[in-house]
Amino acid sequence: MLELRRLRLLAEFARRGSIAATAAALGYTPSAVSQQLAALEREARVPLLDRTARSAELTDAGRRLAERAEEILGLVETAEAELSAQADAPSGRIVVTAFPTAAVAFAPALARSLGEHPGLTFVLRQTAPGAGVRQVQSGEVDIALIDDWTGKVPDQAPAALEFFHLRRDPLVLVVPEAHPMSDPDRRVDLERLREEPWMAAPPGEPSRQAVERLLDTVGGARPVPWEFEGLHTILSLVARGIGITAVPALALAAGDRGVAVRRIPECTLAREVYAVTRTASVCRPSVAVTLRAIYAAAREVQPTPPEG
């Protein structure tokens, strides 16, 4: 009999590609993962991993079993969800991961809404860009809040995942309160702002790429003199008059003081925000009530800067 916990390890190894990455994802030590996979090989009575001194990869039999493991784990989760759906009220532990600005923006509304369910333990974590979908797929978390600047993420995702569109999050201009462009009666003129000291995330970050694309529409700008990790760090520096920036509007949901926010005329740059969960989990009461709370939180947060 193949042990379900070991099948989950094998499926995770197939996704991650190494024992170290599998251990880090699931909170085990590499030696424990290696031992459990060796035990699974004994249960299966065929080699599942081709091991060398420095690496390991799946054999043909290992790949086939990993594919079946995904199917088996999905069926088990569906069965658990169907049984859970018979419960009168949501209960248990629900883990949500979110990109930083969504975590800050949605947390107050989620705490109020989910606090009405005493049997529910709610955990909200922040995650690195691109990690949310993988964490949902592996079962590390129940729901992920993700952002997509490409418009392609839902189409490229595994079929076992369900995407719920929450909102469109446009790029907006942020300047110090004392800046001339803070006046809502003045039209935003990006060409006049080209020589300003712009601040942005490091190269490669989606928000940095959006700023560069924005400035490319007016012939580009001088190299960004200040680079900082975290949009909230950038906004705090704008409030101190150090420079200007453009960020997704959701980043301003915390009500940053000392800044003025303007819509950018004719700017179509925006990201889409989604909640992602496993299809088999949607009917679980704890997941269903959390998804409703997330959707309501996304509607409640409405940063509305003046027109450009």
Buried (B, 14 or more C-beta within 10 A) or exposed (E): EEEEEBBBBBBBBBBBEBBBBBBBBBEBEBEBBBEBBEEBBEEBEEEBBEBEEEEBBBBEBBBEBBEBBBEBBBEBBBEEBEEBEEEEEBBBEBBBBBBBBBBBBBBBBBEEBBEEBEEBEBEBBEBEEEBBBBBBBBBBBBBBBBBBBEEEBBEEBEEBBBBBEBBEBBBBBBBBEEBEBBEBEEEBEBEEBBEBBBBBBEEEBBBBBBBBBBBEBEEEBEEBEEBBEEBBEBBBBBBEBBBBBBBBBBBBBBEBEEBBBBBBEEBEBBBBBBBBBBBBBBEBBBBBBBBEBBBBBBEBBEBEBBEB
